[in-house]
Amino acid sequence: MDELIVKDSNGNQLHDGDSVTVIKSLKVKGGGTTIKQGTTVKKIRLTDNDEEVDCKIDGMSIVLRTEFLRKK
């Protein structure tokens, strides 16, 4: 079985528990809030999709696209 390889916007490989930085301000659908550029997200979790990661920001569970993330 092939292992899923997840990469950030710079091509660095991401793993469960990594910390990442948001490289672009993003509006949260249905949340009415915005995740600002430069926000650090800790302890990401990989999903079945290599273009998305699951994380918690301000107590909200959110799925972010890897194209907007940079590994710390």
Secondary structure, DSSP 8 states (H G I E B T S, - for coil): -----EE-TTS-EE-TT--EEESS-EE-TTT--EE-TT-EE-S-EE-SSTTEEEEEETTEEEEEEGGGEEE-
